[in-house]
Amino acid sequence: MLLNGSTKPFFDDPFQDRLLAMIMSLGAEVAALREELSDVRGALEHKGLVSTDEVDGPAPSAASQAMRDRLRETMVANLLFPLQQECDALSTAQTRTAEPP
């Protein structure tokens, strides 16, 4: 099944269909996370456990920033994995085609 819920491609180029599906999936995840974060922040503030200023305040420690960087790198690698596989397959196919018989 493709992005538009059918088996017929949305675009003429299947690569564009995959790319759009990735972007839409990522966008849906971001929206869900924003809603959840808003709920958690509201509940914490309502209970007096933390204020918005405390959450938005100081920059993260070096250790926290390093962890965030690792998580971001992993997320980007996972997001781009299907494209990397396709690029690798195309590169392999081009190499085989370019080799003399």
C-alpha positions in Angstrom: 0.0 0.0 0.0 1.2 3.5 -0.8 0.9 6.9 0.8 -2.6 7.6 -0.6 -4.0 4.3 0.7 -4.1 2.6 -2.7 -1.8 0.3 -4.5 -1.4 2.9 -7.3 1.6 5.2 -6.9 0.8 8.8 -6.1 3.7 10.1 -8.2 5.1 8.7 -11.5 8.5 8.2 -9.8 8.4 5.5 -7.0 11.3 7.3 -5.3 9.1 10.3 -4.8 6.4 8.2 -3.3 8.8 6.7 -0.8 10.3 10.1 0.0 6.8 11.6 0.6 5.8 8.6 2.7 8.9 9.1 4.9 8.2 12.8 5.3 4.6 12.3 6.2 5.5 9.6 8.7 8.1 11.8 10.3 5.6 14.7 10.4 3.0 12.5 12.1 5.5 11.4 14.7 6.6 15.1 15.4 2.9 16.1 15.8 2.2 13.3 18.2 5.3 14.0 20.2 4.4 17.7 20.5 1.0 16.9 21.8 2.4 14.5 24.3 5.1 16.9 25.4 2.5 19.6 25.8 0.3 17.4 28.0 3.3 16.4 30.2 4.4 20.0 30.6 0.9 21.1 31.4 0.5 18.3 34.0 3.8 19.1 35.6 3.1 22.8 35.8 -0.4 22.2 37.1 0.9 20.1 39.9 3.5 22.6 40.7 6.4 20.2 40.1 8.1 22.3 37.5 7.5 25.7 35.8 7.8 26.5 32.1 10.8 28.7 32.9 12.6 25.7 34.4 12.0 23.6 31.3 12.8 26.3 28.8 15.6 27.7 31.0 19.2 26.7 31.1 21.2 25.0 28.3 21.7 21.2 28.7 24.9 19.9 30.4 27.7 18.6 28.2 26.6 15.0 29.0 23.0 15.7 28.2 24.0 17.4 24.9 26.2 14.4 24.0 23.2 12.1 24.6 20.9 14.3 22.5 23.5 14.3 19.7 23.7 10.5 19.7 19.9 10.2 19.7 19.6 12.6 16.8 22.3 10.9 14.8 20.6 7.5 15.3 17.2 9.0 14.3 18.7 10.5 11.2 20.4 7.3 10.3 17.2 5.3 10.7 15.2 7.9 8.8 17.7 7.8 5.9 18.2 4.0 5.9 15.8 3.2 3.1 17.3 5.8 0.9 20.8 4.6 1.7 19.8 1.0 0.8 18.5 2.2 -2.6 21.6 4.3 -3.3 23.8 1.3 -2.4 21.7 -0.9 -4.7 22.0 1.6 -7.6 25.7 2.0 -7.0 26.2 -1.8 -7.1 24.1 -2.1 -10.2 26.1 0.7 -11.9 29.4 -1.0 -10.9 28.3 -4.3 -12.4 27.1 -2.6 -15.6 30.4 -0.7 -15.9 32.6 -3.8 -15.5 33.8 -5.5 -18.7 32.4 -9.0 -19.3 
